[in-house]
Amino acid sequence: MPVSANIFRRRALALSAGLVLAATTGMGAAWAAEGSWPSKPITLVVPYPPGGTNDNVARLIAEQVSNRAGQPVIIEYKPGAGGTIGAQFVARAKPDGYTLLNASIGNLAIAPQLMPVQFDAFKSFQSIAYIGSGITTFAVRADFPARNLQELVAYAKKHPITLGSSGVGTPGHMAGVYFQQITGIQMTHVPYKGSAAAINDAIGGHVDLVIDPLSTTFVRAEKLKALAYFGTRTPPEGLKGVQSVAQQGFAKWDDAFGGSFFWTAPAGIPEAVQRKLTGWVLEALATPEVRQALVQVQVSAAPADAAATTAIVHKMHGLARDIFVTPAQQPVALAK
């Protein structure tokens, strides 16, 4: 073999060995990073204003995960546009496990069908774990004349009614639209920047009706009046004598209309990190103390892993499409 060819061969082998070493070194660094994760605080984005159910759930689960991770889980508020601003922020974040979203079903499954968004509800995120669904009331201002849903419908057929919600594309908005479809009544939708603002205006008499987990707390305080509840098999505390939506004749009412809460991350998060997060959230939800604490903020725990969480989002996406996108002249196949 000529000398020049021999030199070329040795250089090629050296280059090949260097590439292999670089690749394995990079993989080792990645594995080491995943193994040491988390090594700094984790940011949990709440896509709604402080004081609402999403915020309450985020704080509770963040504390539990922080205890297990050995790092702070910091709440960061990015409200607006039905929760899609916060969702977009997380979708664009580095998929390293340090930026997560305390999602509501509204900002991933409902709102993106009603407004332009800069993310894909399924391709932009990796589910972590499902937390639970809202324990919700149909609540009206204290002096509203109706005492149940039948009386609400009868009143609405003769008088204008306003429905306050935590924003366009939120579960409360969808619940109101569906209720109108199955009863034939019309309500004027008044969207707010979060549940707390909608509840405050209902208490003040500026809107007639709210369908929101947070409303239950103010029913107990006798600042609002409950006409019905859903999201739980037994009446919530303080709602003695109030029947569920199903008991009042709407047997196919979906509890998901009360909202549901889950953790998700940017797509591409390392599998080992995702498994850690899923495990920590599910461990927290397995404790009676956490389940009871969730009930106190009007959420019924329903723990599920990442795959089941994604399936729930797909289900709600289809339900929202049927309600908001199906032409009004077509009957909705969910009536009582």
C-alpha contacts under 8 A as a table, 3 or more apart, distances in Angstrom:
res1	aa1	res2	aa2	distance
1	M	5	A	6.62
1	M	6	N	6.52
2	P	5	A	5.35
2	P	6	N	6.32
3	V	6	N	5.08
3	V	7	I	6.26
4	S	7	I	5.18
4	S	8	F	6.22
5	A	8	F	5.03
5	A	9	R	6.16
6	N	9	R	5.07
6	N	10	R	6.30
7	I	10	R	5.19
7	I	11	R	6.24
8	F	11	R	5.16
8	F	12	A	6.19
9	R	12	A	5.12
9	R	13	L	6.27
10	R	13	L	5.17
10	R	14	A	6.16
11	R	14	A	5.04
11	R	15	L	6.11
12	A	15	L	5.10
12	A	16	S	6.14
13	L	16	S	5.06
13	L	17	A	6.11
14	A	17	A	5.11
14	A	18	G	6.11
15	L	18	G	5.02
15	L	19	L	6.26
16	S	19	L	5.18
16	S	20	V	6.33
17	A	20	V	5.14
17	A	21	L	6.11
18	G	21	L	5.03
18	G	22	A	6.05
19	L	22	A	5.06
19	L	23	A	6.10
20	V	23	A	5.12
20	V	24	T	6.15
21	L	24	T	5.23
21	L	25	T	5.88
22	A	25	T	5.02
22	A	26	G	6.04
23	A	26	G	5.10
23	A	27	M	6.21
24	T	27	M	4.99
24	T	28	G	5.99
25	T	28	G	4.98
25	T	29	A	6.14
26	G	29	A	5.04
26	G	30	A	6.21
27	M	30	A	5.01
27	M	31	W	6.14
28	G	31	W	5.06
28	G	32	A	6.01
29	A	32	A	4.96
29	A	33	A	6.05
30	A	33	A	5.04
30	A	34	E	6.25
31	W	34	E	5.14
31	W	35	G	6.02
32	A	35	G	4.96
32	A	36	S	6.18
33	A	36	S	5.28
33	A	37	W	6.04
34	E	37	W	5.06
34	E	38	P	7.89
34	E	270	P	7.29
34	E	272	A	6.51
34	E	273	V	6.31
35	G	272	A	7.98
36	S	39	S	6.21
37	W	40	K	7.98
37	W	273	V	7.17
38	P	41	P	7.34
38	P	42	I	7.64
38	P	69	A	6.77
38	P	70	G	7.91
38	P	71	Q	6.91
38	P	97	G	7.88
38	P	98	Y	7.67
39	S	71	Q	7.28
40	K	71	Q	6.22
40	K	72	P	7.78
40	K	98	Y	8.00
41	P	71	Q	5.28
41	P	72	P	4.89
41	P	73	V	5.82
41	P	74	I	6.91
41	P	98	Y	7.13
42	I	71	Q	7.15
42	I	72	P	6.32
42	I	73	V	4.69
42	I	74	I	6.08
42	I	97	G	7.45
42	I	98	Y	4.53
42	I	99	T	6.14
42	I	100	L	7.69
43	T	73	V	5.69
43	T	74	I	4.82
43	T	75	I	6.08
43	T	76	E	6.64
43	T	98	Y	5.86
43	T	99	T	4.86
43	T	100	L	6.20
44	L	58	A	7.68
44	L	62	A	7.57
44	L	73	V	6.46
44	L	74	I	5.89
44	L	75	I	5.01
44	L	76	E	6.09
44	L	99	T	6.04
44	L	100	L	4.82
44	L	101	L	5.55
44	L	102	N	6.41
45	V	75	I	5.94
45	V	76	E	4.83
45	V	77	Y	5.83
45	V	78	K	6.69
45	V	86	G	6.52
45	V	90	V	7.42
45	V	99	T	7.32
45	V	100	L	6.06
45	V	101	L	4.82
45	V	102	N	5.98
46	V	49	P	7.58
46	V	54	N	6.90
46	V	55	D	6.25
46	V	58	A	7.07
46	V	75	I	6.72
46	V	76	E	6.01
46	V	77	Y	4.88
46	V	78	K	6.18
46	V	79	P	7.25
46	V	86	G	6.81
46	V	101	L	6.51
46	V	102	N	5.51
46	V	103	A	7.35
47	P	77	Y	6.00
47	P	78	K	4.87
47	P	79	P	4.54
47	P	80	G	7.14
47	P	83	G	4.69
47	P	84	T	7.08
47	P	85	I	6.82
47	P	86	G	4.39
47	P	87	A	6.65
47	P	101	L	7.70
47	P	102	N	7.37
47	P	103	A	7.27
48	Y	52	G	7.45
48	Y	54	N	7.06
48	Y	55	D	7.30
48	Y	77	Y	6.63
48	Y	78	K	6.41
48	Y	79	P	4.10
48	Y	80	G	6.62
48	Y	82	G	7.80
48	Y	83	G	5.77
48	Y	86	G	7.79
48	Y	193	K	7.29
48	Y	194	G	5.86
49	P	52	G	6.81
49	P	55	D	7.48
49	P	77	Y	6.47
49	P	78	K	7.43
49	P	79	P	5.46
49	P	193	K	6.97
49	P	194	G	5.72
50	P	55	D	5.73
50	P	77	Y	7.28
51	G	55	D	5.99
51	G	56	N	6.83
51	G	195	S	7.85
51	G	196	A	6.15
52	G	55	D	5.33
52	G	56	N	6.35
52	G	194	G	6.66
52	G	195	S	5.37
52	G	196	A	5.64
52	G	214	L	6.62
53	T	56	N	4.96
53	T	57	V	6.12
53	T	195	S	7.57
53	T	213	P	6.79
53	T	214	L	6.08
53	T	297	V	6.61
53	T	298	Q	7.48
54	N	57	V	5.27
54	N	58	A	6.06
54	N	102	N	7.20
54	N	103	A	7.70
54	N	104	S	6.92
54	N	261	F	7.10
55	D	58	A	5.03
55	D	59	R	6.23
56	N	59	R	5.39
56	N	60	L	6.41
56	N	297	V	6.50
57	V	60	L	5.24
57	V	61	I	6.24
57	V	261	F	7.72
57	V	294	L	6.95
57	V	297	V	7.29
57	V	299	V	7.98
58	A	61	I	5.47
58	A	62	A	5.73
58	A	75	I	7.58
58	A	102	N	6.06
59	R	62	A	5.14
59	R	63	E	6.21
59	R	75	I	7.31
60	L	63	E	5.53
60	L	64	Q	6.71
60	L	290	V	7.77
60	L	293	A	7.78
60	L	294	L	7.76
61	I	64	Q	5.07
61	I	65	V	6.18
61	I	281	V	7.03
61	I	284	A	7.30
62	A	65	V	5.18
62	A	66	S	5.94
62	A	73	V	5.63
62	A	74	I	7.71
62	A	75	I	7.94
63	E	66	S	5.08
63	E	67	N	6.29
63	E	73	V	6.98
64	Q	67	N	5.26
64	Q	68	R	6.61
64	Q	280	W	7.84
64	Q	281	V	7.62
64	Q	284	A	6.08
65	V	68	R	5.11
65	V	69	A	5.93
65	V	73	V	7.38
65	V	277	L	7.77
65	V	280	W	5.79
65	V	281	V	6.40
65	V	284	A	7.43
66	S	69	A	5.03
66	S	70	G	5.80
66	S	71	Q	5.41
66	S	72	P	5.22
66	S	73	V	5.45
67	N	70	G	5.59
67	N	71	Q	7.31
68	R	280	W	6.61
69	A	72	P	7.97
77	Y	86	G	7.63
78	K	83	G	7.88
78	K	85	I	6.45
78	K	86	G	4.79
79	P	82	G	7.72
79	P	83	G	5.74
79	P	84	T	7.90
79	P	85	I	6.33
79	P	86	G	6.08
79	P	193	K	7.44
80	G	83	G	5.42
80	G	84	T	6.76
80	G	85	I	5.72
80	G	86	G	7.53
80	G	193	K	6.41
81	A	84	T	5.49
81	A	85	I	6.15
81	A	167	G	7.26
81	A	168	V	7.21
82	G	85	I	7.80
82	G	106	G	7.16
82	G	107	N	5.95
82	G	111	A	6.07
82	G	166	S	7.56
82	G	167	G	5.09
82	G	168	V	5.39
82	G	169	G	5.71
82	G	170	T	6.10
82	G	193	K	7.67
83	G	86	G	5.78
83	G	87	A	6.51
83	G	104	S	7.97
83	G	106	G	7.33
83	G	107	N	4.81
83	G	111	A	7.81
84	T	87	A	4.83
84	T	88	Q	5.93
84	T	107	N	5.20
84	T	108	L	7.40
84	T	111	A	7.12
84	T	112	P	7.47
84	T	117	V	6.95
85	I	88	Q	5.17
85	I	89	F	6.32
86	G	89	F	5.10
86	G	90	V	6.46
86	G	101	L	7.64
87	A	90	V	5.28
87	A	91	A	6.13
87	A	101	L	6.80
87	A	103	A	7.60
87	A	107	N	6.89
87	A	108	L	7.49
87	A	119	F	7.98
88	Q	91	A	4.98
88	Q	92	R	6.31
88	Q	117	V	7.49
88	Q	118	Q	6.20
88	Q	119	F	6.01
89	F	92	R	5.42
89	F	93	A	6.34
90	V	93	A	4.97
90	V	99	T	6.47
90	V	100	L	6.39
90	V	101	L	6.33
90	V	265	A	6.92
90	V	266	P	6.03
91	A	119	F	6.54
91	A	124	S	5.52
91	A	125	F	6.34
91	A	265	A	7.43
91	A	266	P	4.94
91	A	267	A	7.30
92	R	266	P	7.07
93	A	99	T	6.62
93	A	266	P	6.45
94	K	97	G	8.00
94	K	98	Y	7.97
94	K	99	T	7.42
94	K	266	P	7.09
95	P	98	Y	7.61
95	P	99	T	7.49
95	P	265	A	7.13
95	P	266	P	5.12
95	P	267	A	6.37
95	P	268	G	5.53
95	P	269	I	4.51
95	P	270	P	7.53
96	D	99	T	7.41
96	D	269	I	5.50
96	D	270	P	6.82
96	D	273	V	7.98
97	G	100	L	6.87
97	G	265	A	7.05
97	G	269	I	6.15
97	G	270	P	7.65
97	G	273	V	6.39
97	G	274	Q	7.45
99	T	265	A	6.87
99	T	266	P	7.76
100	L	263	W	6.96
100	L	264	T	5.99
100	L	265	A	4.77
100	L	266	P	7.26
101	L	263	W	5.70
101	L	264	T	5.31
101	L	265	A	6.08
102	N	261	F	6.96
102	N	262	F	5.97
102	N	263	W	4.91
102	N	264	T	6.80
103	A	107	N	6.90
103	A	108	L	7.41
103	A	261	F	5.69
103	A	262	F	5.35
103	A	263	W	5.83
103	A	264	T	6.75
104	S	107	N	5.85
104	S	108	L	7.13
104	S	259	G	6.54
104	S	260	S	5.57
104	S	261	F	4.72
104	S	262	F	6.60
105	I	108	L	5.68
105	I	109	A	5.58
105	I	110	I	6.96
105	I	170	T	7.76
105	I	171	P	7.29
105	I	259	G	6.02
105	I	260	S	5.45
105	I	261	F	6.47
105	I	262	F	7.99
105	I	313	V	6.75
105	I	316	M	7.29
106	G	109	A	5.54
106	G	110	I	4.75
106	G	111	A	5.78
106	G	169	G	5.84
106	G	170	T	4.46
106	G	171	P	5.61
106	G	259	G	7.07
107	N	110	I	6.16
107	N	111	A	5.28
107	N	112	P	6.90
107	N	169	G	7.12
107	N	170	T	6.93
108	L	111	A	6.63
108	L	112	P	6.45
108	L	121	A	5.27
108	L	313	V	7.45
109	A	112	P	6.55
109	A	113	Q	7.49
109	A	121	A	6.77
109	A	313	V	6.03
109	A	314	H	7.35
109	A	316	M	5.91
109	A	317	H	4.42
109	A	320	A	7.11
110	I	113	Q	5.71
110	I	114	L	7.14
110	I	169	G	5.15
110	I	170	T	6.64
110	I	171	P	7.66
110	I	174	M	7.94
110	I	316	M	7.50
110	I	317	H	6.20
110	I	320	A	5.59
110	I	321	R	7.77
111	A	114	L	5.20
111	A	115	M	6.29
111	A	168	V	6.70
111	A	169	G	3.91
111	A	170	T	6.58
112	P	115	M	5.49
112	P	116	P	6.38
112	P	117	V	6.00
112	P	121	A	7.58
112	P	169	G	7.66
113	Q	116	P	7.72
113	Q	169	G	7.92
113	Q	320	A	7.87
113	Q	321	R	7.16
113	Q	325	V	7.99
114	L	168	V	7.83
114	L	169	G	6.52
114	L	324	F	7.89
117	V	120	D	7.91
119	F	123	K	7.98
119	F	124	S	5.97
120	D	123	K	5.30
120	D	124	S	5.16
120	D	125	F	7.82
121	A	124	S	6.14
121	A	125	F	6.81
122	F	125	F	5.83
122	F	126	Q	7.75
122	F	310	T	7.87
123	K	126	Q	7.92
123	K	267	A	6.82
124	S	266	P	6.07
124	S	267	A	5.16
125	F	264	T	6.41
125	F	265	A	5.48
125	F	266	P	4.55
125	F	267	A	4.27
125	F	268	G	7.96
126	Q	264	T	5.69
126	Q	265	A	5.15
126	Q	266	P	5.84
126	Q	267	A	4.80
126	Q	268	G	7.18
126	Q	269	I	7.15
126	Q	306	A	7.77
127	S	263	W	6.48
127	S	264	T	4.32
127	S	265	A	6.27
127	S	306	A	4.89
127	S	307	A	7.19
127	S	309	T	6.31
127	S	310	T	6.10
128	I	262	F	7.47
128	I	263	W	5.23
128	I	264	T	4.90
128	I	265	A	6.85
128	I	274	Q	6.28
128	I	275	R	7.88
128	I	277	L	6.53
128	I	278	T	5.16
128	I	305	D	6.81
128	I	306	A	4.78
128	I	309	T	7.55
129	A	262	F	5.74
129	A	263	W	5.46
129	A	264	T	7.13
129	A	278	T	5.42
129	A	281	V	6.67
129	A	282	L	7.18
129	A	303	P	7.08
129	A	304	A	5.71
129	A	305	D	4.84
129	A	306	A	4.96
129	A	309	T	6.03
130	Y	261	F	6.44
130	Y	262	F	4.24
130	Y	263	W	6.49
130	Y	302	A	6.96
130	Y	303	P	5.34
130	Y	304	A	4.91
130	Y	305	D	6.47
130	Y	306	A	7.29
130	Y	308	A	7.76
130	Y	309	T	5.30
131	I	260	S	7.57
131	I	261	F	5.52
131	I	262	F	5.03
131	I	263	W	7.63
131	I	281	V	7.88
131	I	285	L	7.36
131	I	301	A	5.80
131	I	302	A	5.73
131	I	303	P	5.09
131	I	304	A	7.10
132	G	260	S	5.62
132	G	261	F	5.62
132	G	262	F	7.19
132	G	299	V	6.15
132	G	300	S	5.34
132	G	301	A	4.26
132	G	302	A	4.44
132	G	303	P	6.42
133	S	231	G	6.73
133	S	255	D	7.40
133	S	256	A	6.55
133	S	258	G	6.69
133	S	259	G	5.71
133	S	260	S	4.01
133	S	261	F	6.28
133	S	299	V	5.48
133	S	300	S	5.43
133	S	301	A	6.78
133	S	302	A	7.13
134	G	212	D	7.88
134	G	213	P	5.45
134	G	231	G	5.97
134	G	255	D	7.82
134	G	256	A	7.63
134	G	258	G	4.89
134	G	259	G	5.28
134	G	260	S	5.83
134	G	298	Q	5.82
134	G	299	V	4.42
134	G	300	S	6.21
135	I	213	P	5.33
135	I	216	T	7.86
135	I	229	Y	7.39
135	I	230	F	6.06
135	I	231	G	4.52
135	I	232	T	6.07
135	I	236	P	7.67
135	I	258	G	6.57
135	I	295	V	7.86
135	I	298	Q	4.83
135	I	299	V	5.25
135	I	300	S	6.35
136	T	211	I	6.63
136	T	212	D	5.31
136	T	213	P	4.06
136	T	214	L	7.42
136	T	215	S	7.25
136	T	216	T	6.50
136	T	229	Y	5.54
136	T	230	F	5.44
136	T	231	G	6.11
136	T	258	G	5.45
136	T	298	Q	7.11
137	T	210	V	7.93
137	T	211	I	5.73
137	T	212	D	6.16
137	T	213	P	6.41
137	T	215	S	6.43
137	T	216	T	5.85
137	T	226	A	6.13
137	T	227	L	7.20
137	T	228	A	5.62
137	T	229	Y	4.20
137	T	230	F	6.47
138	F	209	L	6.94
138	F	210	V	6.08
138	F	211	I	4.75
138	F	212	D	7.27
138	F	215	S	8.00
138	F	226	A	5.76
138	F	227	L	5.44
138	F	228	A	5.26
138	F	229	Y	6.19
139	A	209	L	5.71
139	A	210	V	5.42
139	A	211	I	6.32
139	A	215	S	6.37
139	A	216	T	7.60
139	A	219	V	7.33
139	A	224	L	6.09
139	A	225	K	5.33
139	A	226	A	4.38
139	A	227	L	5.97
139	A	228	A	7.54
140	V	144	F	6.23
140	V	202	A	6.82
140	V	208	D	5.39
140	V	209	L	4.46
140	V	210	V	6.42
140	V	224	L	5.76
140	V	225	K	5.27
140	V	226	A	6.46
140	V	227	L	7.40
141	R	144	F	5.48
141	R	202	A	5.45
141	R	203	I	5.62
141	R	204	G	7.61
141	R	205	G	5.84
141	R	207	V	7.57
141	R	208	D	5.69
141	R	209	L	6.85
141	R	223	K	7.41
141	R	224	L	5.06
141	R	225	K	6.14
142	A	203	I	7.29
142	A	222	E	7.46
142	A	223	K	6.12
142	A	224	L	4.77
142	A	225	K	5.19
144	F	208	D	7.24
144	F	225	K	7.96
146	A	149	L	7.59
146	A	151	E	4.98
146	A	152	L	5.22
146	A	155	Y	7.18
146	A	227	L	7.60
147	R	151	E	6.32
147	R	152	L	7.39
147	R	226	A	7.73
147	R	227	L	5.62
148	N	151	E	5.45
148	N	152	L	6.23
148	N	226	A	7.85
148	N	227	L	4.31
148	N	228	A	6.46
148	N	242	V	7.94
149	L	152	L	4.81
149	L	153	V	6.18
149	L	227	L	5.95
149	L	228	A	6.81
149	L	245	V	7.85
149	L	248	Q	7.11
150	Q	153	V	5.21
150	Q	154	A	6.28
150	Q	248	Q	7.71
151	E	154	A	5.00
151	E	155	Y	6.03
152	L	155	Y	5.16
152	L	156	A	6.07
153	V	156	A	5.08
153	V	157	K	6.32
153	V	183	T	7.08
153	V	185	I	6.66
154	A	157	K	5.39
154	A	158	K	7.05
155	Y	158	K	5.49
155	Y	159	H	5.98
156	A	159	H	5.04
156	A	160	P	6.05
156	A	161	I	6.07
156	A	185	I	6.21
156	A	186	Q	7.11
156	A	187	M	7.63
157	K	160	P	7.86
157	K	185	I	6.00
157	K	186	Q	7.76
160	P	186	Q	7.73
160	P	187	M	6.75
160	P	188	T	7.70
161	I	186	Q	7.52
161	I	187	M	5.06
161	I	188	T	6.24
161	I	207	V	7.83
161	I	208	D	6.16
161	I	209	L	7.70
162	T	187	M	5.42
162	T	188	T	4.63
162	T	189	H	5.96
162	T	190	V	6.77
162	T	207	V	5.26
162	T	208	D	5.24
162	T	209	L	6.34
163	L	176	G	7.22
163	L	187	M	6.23
163	L	188	T	5.91
163	L	189	H	4.88
163	L	190	V	5.84
163	L	207	V	6.22
163	L	208	D	6.14
163	L	209	L	4.83
163	L	210	V	5.83
164	G	189	H	6.14
164	G	190	V	4.77
164	G	191	P	5.85
164	G	192	Y	7.09
164	G	198	A	5.39
164	G	199	I	7.70
164	G	201	D	7.98
164	G	202	A	7.36
164	G	207	V	5.99
164	G	208	D	7.45
164	G	209	L	6.08
164	G	210	V	5.16
164	G	211	I	7.86
165	S	168	V	7.57
165	S	170	T	7.37
165	S	172	G	5.49
165	S	173	H	5.67
165	S	189	H	7.47
165	S	190	V	6.41
165	S	191	P	5.03
165	S	192	Y	5.97
165	S	194	G	7.51
165	S	195	S	6.56
165	S	198	A	5.74
165	S	210	V	6.16
165	S	211	I	7.11
165	S	212	D	7.53
166	S	170	T	6.44
166	S	172	G	6.95
166	S	173	H	7.63
166	S	191	P	5.93
166	S	192	Y	4.94
166	S	193	K	5.68
166	S	194	G	4.04
166	S	195	S	4.37
166	S	196	A	7.69
166	S	197	A	7.48
166	S	198	A	6.12
167	G	170	T	5.65
167	G	173	H	6.99
167	G	191	P	4.37
167	G	192	Y	4.96
167	G	193	K	5.74
167	G	194	G	6.32
168	V	173	H	6.29
168	V	191	P	5.86
169	G	173	H	6.07
169	G	174	M	6.66
170	T	173	H	5.24
170	T	174	M	6.37
170	T	259	G	7.78
171	P	174	M	4.98
171	P	175	A	5.96
171	P	256	A	7.62
171	P	257	F	5.18
171	P	258	G	5.88
171	P	259	G	5.14
172	G	175	A	5.04
172	G	176	G	6.21
172	G	210	V	7.33
172	G	211	I	5.14
172	G	212	D	5.79
172	G	257	F	6.65
172	G	258	G	6.56
172	G	259	G	7.49
173	H	176	G	5.22
173	H	177	V	6.32
173	H	189	H	7.55
173	H	191	P	7.90
174	M	177	V	5.10
174	M	178	Y	6.11
174	M	257	F	6.80
174	M	320	A	7.20
174	M	323	I	7.50
174	M	324	F	7.82
175	A	178	Y	5.21
175	A	179	F	6.06
175	A	211	I	7.18
175	A	257	F	5.24
175	A	258	G	7.51
176	G	179	F	5.09
176	G	180	Q	6.27
176	G	211	I	7.34
177	V	180	Q	5.20
177	V	181	Q	6.33
177	V	323	I	7.42
177	V	324	F	7.88
178	Y	181	Q	4.98
178	Y	182	I	6.36
178	Y	323	I	6.36
179	F	182	I	5.39
179	F	183	T	6.13
180	Q	183	T	5.26
180	Q	184	G	5.42
180	Q	185	I	5.08
180	Q	186	Q	5.90
180	Q	187	M	7.32
181	Q	184	G	5.54
181	Q	185	I	7.40
181	Q	332	V	7.40
182	I	332	V	7.63
182	I	334	L	7.91
182	I	335	A	5.44
182	I	336	K	7.33
190	V	207	V	7.80
191	P	198	A	7.63
192	Y	195	S	7.25
192	Y	197	A	6.21
192	Y	198	A	5.77
193	K	197	A	6.72
193	K	198	A	7.94
194	G	197	A	5.85
194	G	198	A	6.79
195	S	198	A	5.20
195	S	199	I	6.11
195	S	212	D	7.15
195	S	214	L	6.83
196	A	199	I	5.16
196	A	200	N	6.12
196	A	214	L	7.47
197	A	200	N	5.15
197	A	201	D	6.36
198	A	201	D	5.30
198	A	202	A	6.31
198	A	210	V	7.19
199	I	202	A	5.04
199	I	203	I	6.19
199	I	210	V	6.91
199	I	214	L	7.60
199	I	215	S	6.36
200	N	203	I	5.10
200	N	204	G	6.16
201	D	204	G	4.85
201	D	205	G	6.10
201	D	206	H	5.09
201	D	207	V	6.01
202	A	205	G	5.03
202	A	206	H	5.71
202	A	207	V	4.87
202	A	208	D	6.00
202	A	209	L	6.67
202	A	210	V	7.06
202	A	224	L	7.59
203	I	206	H	7.68
203	I	223	K	6.03
203	I	224	L	6.19
204	G	207	V	7.91
205	G	208	D	6.59
207	V	210	V	7.95
210	V	215	S	7.12
211	I	215	S	7.25
211	I	258	G	7.37
212	D	215	S	5.48
212	D	216	T	7.66
212	D	258	G	6.26
213	P	216	T	5.90
213	P	258	G	6.52
213	P	259	G	7.95
213	P	297	V	7.98
213	P	298	Q	5.60
213	P	299	V	7.51
214	L	217	T	5.87
214	L	218	F	7.42
214	L	297	V	7.50
214	L	298	Q	6.83
215	S	218	F	5.34
215	S	219	V	6.36
215	S	224	L	7.45
216	T	219	V	5.03
216	T	220	R	6.51
216	T	226	A	7.69
216	T	236	P	7.85
216	T	298	Q	7.27
217	T	220	R	5.34
217	T	221	A	6.64
217	T	298	Q	7.92
218	F	221	A	4.84
218	F	222	E	6.20
218	F	223	K	5.38
218	F	224	L	5.71
219	V	222	E	4.90
219	V	223	K	5.81
219	V	224	L	4.65
219	V	225	K	5.52
219	V	226	A	6.24
219	V	238	G	7.30
219	V	239	L	7.59
220	R	223	K	7.64
220	R	237	E	7.46
220	R	238	G	5.00
220	R	239	L	7.18
221	A	224	L	7.62
222	E	225	K	6.75
226	A	229	Y	7.47
226	A	239	L	7.23
226	A	242	V	7.09
227	L	242	V	6.61
227	L	243	Q	7.69
228	A	242	V	5.93
228	A	243	Q	5.51
228	A	244	S	5.06
228	A	245	V	5.50
229	Y	232	T	7.90
229	Y	235	P	7.20
229	Y	236	P	7.86
229	Y	242	V	7.46
229	Y	243	Q	6.78
229	Y	244	S	4.68
229	Y	245	V	5.87
230	F	233	R	7.64
230	F	244	S	5.66
230	F	245	V	6.02
230	F	246	A	7.89
230	F	255	D	6.10
230	F	258	G	7.43
231	G	255	D	4.85
231	G	256	A	7.58
231	G	258	G	6.73
231	G	300	S	7.20
232	T	235	P	7.08
232	T	236	P	7.54
232	T	300	S	7.05
235	P	239	L	5.95
235	P	240	K	6.73
235	P	242	V	7.15
235	P	243	Q	7.46
235	P	244	S	7.39
236	P	239	L	5.68
236	P	240	K	7.93
237	E	240	K	7.39
239	L	242	V	5.60
243	Q	247	Q	5.89
243	Q	248	Q	6.60
244	S	247	Q	5.10
244	S	248	Q	6.43
245	V	248	Q	5.24
245	V	249	G	6.91
245	V	250	F	5.81
245	V	251	A	7.46
245	V	253	W	7.07
246	A	249	G	5.38
246	A	250	F	4.56
246	A	251	A	4.34
246	A	252	K	7.11
246	A	253	W	6.55
247	Q	250	F	7.04
247	Q	251	A	7.17
249	G	336	K	6.27
250	F	253	W	5.66
250	F	335	A	7.18
250	F	336	K	4.34
251	A	336	K	5.49
252	K	334	L	6.09
252	K	335	A	6.66
252	K	336	K	5.82
253	W	334	L	7.42
253	W	335	A	7.91
253	W	336	K	7.48
254	D	257	F	5.90
255	D	258	G	5.86
255	D	259	G	7.86
256	A	259	G	5.35
256	A	260	S	6.38
256	A	316	M	7.64
262	F	309	T	7.46
265	A	269	I	6.97
266	P	269	I	6.32
269	I	273	V	6.96
269	I	274	Q	6.60
270	P	273	V	5.33
270	P	274	Q	6.30
271	E	274	Q	5.02
271	E	275	R	6.15
272	A	275	R	5.17
272	A	276	K	6.36
273	V	276	K	5.12
273	V	277	L	6.30
274	Q	277	L	5.19
274	Q	278	T	6.09
275	R	278	T	5.14
275	R	279	G	6.04
276	K	279	G	5.17
276	K	280	W	6.22
277	L	280	W	5.17
277	L	281	V	6.25
278	T	281	V	5.35
278	T	282	L	6.15
278	T	305	D	6.52
278	T	306	A	6.96
279	G	282	L	5.24
279	G	283	E	5.95
280	W	283	E	5.07
280	W	284	A	6.24
281	V	284	A	5.18
281	V	285	L	6.32
282	L	285	L	5.03
282	L	286	A	6.21
282	L	303	P	6.19
282	L	304	A	7.38
282	L	305	D	7.61
283	E	286	A	5.20
283	E	287	T	7.06
284	A	287	T	5.72
284	A	290	V	6.50
285	L	288	P	7.72
285	L	290	V	5.95
285	L	291	R	6.16
285	L	301	A	7.00
285	L	303	P	6.41
286	A	290	V	7.63
286	A	291	R	7.50
287	T	290	V	5.55
287	T	291	R	6.49
288	P	291	R	5.09
288	P	292	Q	6.09
289	E	292	Q	5.25
289	E	293	A	6.13
290	V	293	A	4.93
290	V	294	L	6.15
291	R	294	L	5.14
291	R	295	V	6.44
291	R	300	S	7.46
291	R	301	A	5.94
292	Q	295	V	5.08
292	Q	296	Q	6.45
293	A	296	Q	5.09
293	A	297	V	6.78
294	L	297	V	5.22
294	L	298	Q	6.35
294	L	299	V	5.11
294	L	300	S	6.52
294	L	301	A	6.82
295	V	298	Q	4.82
295	V	299	V	4.99
295	V	300	S	5.80
295	V	301	A	7.78
296	Q	299	V	7.40
304	A	308	A	5.77
304	A	309	T	6.17
305	D	308	A	5.47
305	D	309	T	6.13
306	A	309	T	5.08
306	A	310	T	6.38
307	A	310	T	5.26
307	A	311	A	6.41
308	A	311	A	5.01
308	A	312	I	6.33
309	T	312	I	5.13
309	T	313	V	6.42
310	T	313	V	5.10
310	T	314	H	6.30
311	A	314	H	5.08
311	A	315	K	6.25
312	I	315	K	5.02
312	I	316	M	6.24
313	V	316	M	5.19
313	V	317	H	6.01
314	H	317	H	5.01
314	H	318	G	6.36
315	K	318	G	5.29
315	K	319	L	6.31
316	M	319	L	4.87
316	M	320	A	5.99
317	H	320	A	5.24
317	H	321	R	6.17
318	G	321	R	5.01
318	G	322	D	6.25
319	L	322	D	5.17
319	L	323	I	6.37
320	A	323	I	5.12
320	A	324	F	5.89
320	A	325	V	7.64
321	R	324	F	5.40
321	R	325	V	4.99
321	R	326	T	6.70
322	D	325	V	5.77
322	D	326	T	5.07
322	D	332	V	7.18
323	I	326	T	5.98
323	I	332	V	7.12
324	F	327	P	7.99
326	T	330	Q	6.82
326	T	332	V	7.94
327	P	330	Q	5.62
328	A	331	P	7.40
332	V	335	A	6.69
